[in-house]
Amino acid sequence: MRVLHLIDPGSPGGGASTLHLLEEVTSRLRSAQHDVLILGHRAHRELAERCGVRTIGELSSPTFFPKSGRRALRTLLQVRAAAGIRYDLIHTWTARATLLASVTAPETKRLATLFVGPVSNFETRLLTAALERHPAPILNPVPAVQHEYHSLGLPRRHLSILPPGVNPEAVEFASRETVRQRWEIEDDEFAIGLLSEPLTWADARQAAETLTRLAHTGRRVRLIMHHRAARRGEGDRWLRQLGQSHLAVIDDELAEPWRAVNGLDAAITIGDEADEMDLAESGSPFAVLTGGGRRIRPLPSVLPLLWAMAAGVPIVAPKSTSIAAIAREGEQGLFVPPGDINAVCDRLSRLYDDETLCHRIGAAARERAQRDFHISAFCVRLKEAYELHLADRPVRVLAEDDDPIIEQITHVPSKYALR
């Protein structure tokens, strides 16, 4: 079996966490030969190589809609075929790569693993039309993401659940002492990491307000965030106005969570109003442009939070079906109503004040990540998905009835997972 992997690191869902997962797949599934093609430019290829991915090159031309993008991939496939290299399967890891493969090589068997939900734009409508014409299985990490793709009109028989995976051994890449020395923070300071993929989903403004509220109570806290976090300029101004700019640390290695999570005491994920608004319900004329009220930004990947769990770091996250698929409230993490800063402050205060609670939740999170989301299980399930698809057998779906999955399931039982 020879597999061509297509990934676009510059689009939602193609970030470092997904690249690291791709590296694990290509190194562990030795029964297949793997080639990885980057859709993007040199910086994207360098990011992939930094994550351990060995590539055969990159397509720097436009990767969707313009004919040059399709022509470039078609030419590459023809050149490889002339050299005796033919692919049994094309595995795409982002929506944009899935669209490109669908319109360029519809005759080749294709399979997509999409970790983030769709957004409402012209590209998404193109993807839906392409998959309706040339169907291919889509593997989603949690039911919430699956539900959003189903809401686009994709048949549920083409949508399957493949629980995500992380390698707990990778978090040992950097020790706690090394990471905190890089951040220049003291041992008794409580480090809070703002995690997200895509990076621009995380709201630095709300995180900064949460930080200052905790600091005003006398708690020694620090916020670690990426420079690409949404509304970071507003967050910086907020901290400067209160004279607390020193409490925030900008670390771009947070985009590669396994390099940073060991230094954290808690991990949070906070989005702004654009992630929750429903323009259809508000009667906004922009509802037509955004697909009838679907979110402007994609439903984020759960992979960064899984990395935190693998390191034994308790998570504080919005209560949603997506998060409930990887953690149970009060056991592996603490949940808050979406957009409720007061609740975020309360949960972080509990973790700060109760060291026993913090360690208990962190230990349970580590055990859950190792038991249910280990990279070995992910690779075994993916290998079977490959074999089922190549044998023209349907890839198992989560549910067969017409009830909305997001309403029906709040946790992914193991009996529904791909085996």
Residue, then its C-alpha position, 0 to 999 in steps of 0.5 A: m500500500r502506498v499513501l500520499h498525504l496532503i496537508d496545508p499547514g496554513s489552513p485551519g486544522g493543519g497546524a503543528s499538532t496535526l503535523h505531529l500526528l501525521e509524523e507519528v502515522t508515517s513512522r508507525l504504519r510501516s506496512a504502508q509506504h508514505d509520501v507527504l506533500i505540503l500545500g503551501h510555501r517554504a515556511h510551511r515545509e520547514l514547520a512540517e520538518r520541525c515537527g518531524v515530517r519528512t516531505i517530498g516537496e511542496l506545492s506553492s501555487p494556489t491550492f484551490f479553485p485556480k487551475s494552476g493549483r490543480r494542474a500542479l498536483r496533476t503534473l506531480l502525480q503524472v511524473r510520479a506515475a512515470a517513475g513507477i510510483r502510483y498511489d493506492l490512496i490519497h489521505t488529506w488532512t485539511a479541508r483545502a487539501t481535501l478539496l484539491a484532491s477531490v477535483t484533481a484525482p477523483e479516480t484515486k481512492r481518497l480519505a480525509t481526516l479533518f480535526v476542525g469544523p467547517v466555516s461558512n465561506f465559498e471554499t466550504r461550498l466548493l468542498t461540499a459540491a466536490l464531495e457530493r460528486h466524488p464521495a470519500p470517507i471523512l474521519n472526524p475526531v469527535p461527534a461535534v465536528q462530525h455533526e457540523y459536516h453533516s449539517l453541510g449536507l454531507p451524507r452521514r454514511h461518509l462521516s466516521i469517528l476516529p478518536p484523536g491520538v497523542n504520544p505521551e512520551a513526546v511531552e518529555f521533549a522538554s522538562r518543566e524546569t527547562v520550559r519555565q526557565r525559558w519563560e523566566i517565571e518562578d517555581d511558585e508562580f501558577a502558569i496558565g497556557l492559552l491553547s488552541e488550534p487554529l491559533t487565531w481561535a484563542d481570545a487573548r483579550q478575555a484571557a488577559e482579563t481573567l489573568t488580571r482578576l486573578a492577580h488582583t486577589g493576590r495570586r501569583v499567576r502568569l499567562i502563556m500565549h502565542h503571538r497569533a492569538a486573537r485580539r492580542g493587541e487588545g489584551d496587551r493594551w488591557l495589561r498595560q493600562l493596569g500596569q501588569s504587562h509583565l504577567a503575560v509571556i509570549d511563546d510561539e512554541l506554544a503552537e507545538p504543545w509538546r514543547a511547552v505543556n510540561g511547564l504549565d499548571a493549567a491549560i485554558t481555551i477561550g474563544d471570543e463572541a465570533d465563535e458563538m454568534d448565530l447570525a440566523e437567529s439574530g436576523s442579521p442580513f449577513a446570515v446569508l453570507t455566513g451560511g445561515g448562521r454557522r460560526i465564522r471560525p471553525l470548531p477548534s481541534v481538541l488536540p492541544l488540550l489532549w497534549a495538556m492532558a497527556a502531560g498531567v495538566p488540568i484543563v479549563a474549557p467551555k462546556s461543549t460536546s466537543i470537549a466532553a468527548i475527551a474529558r469528563e467534567g470534574e474528573q479530567g477537567l473543569f468546564v465553564p459556560p462559553g464566554d463566561i469569564n467569571a466562571v473561568c476565574d472561579r475554576l482557575s482559583r479552585l485549581y490555584d488554591d487546592e493543590t490536591l484538586c489540581h494534582r488529582i484532575g491532572a493525574a486523571a487527565r494523564e491516565r485518560a489520555q494514555r488509555d483512550f487517546h494513545i497514538s498507538a490506538f489511533c494508528v491501529r484504527l487508521k490502518e483498519a480504515y485504510e484497509l476497509h476503504l481500499a477493499d470497498r467496504p464502508v468505513r464504520v459511522l457513529a450513528e445510523d439514525d437521523d437524530p442530530i448526533i450533537e444532541q444525542i451523544t455527549h461522550v464518545p463510547s469506545k464501542y462506537a470508535l473505529r477499531 
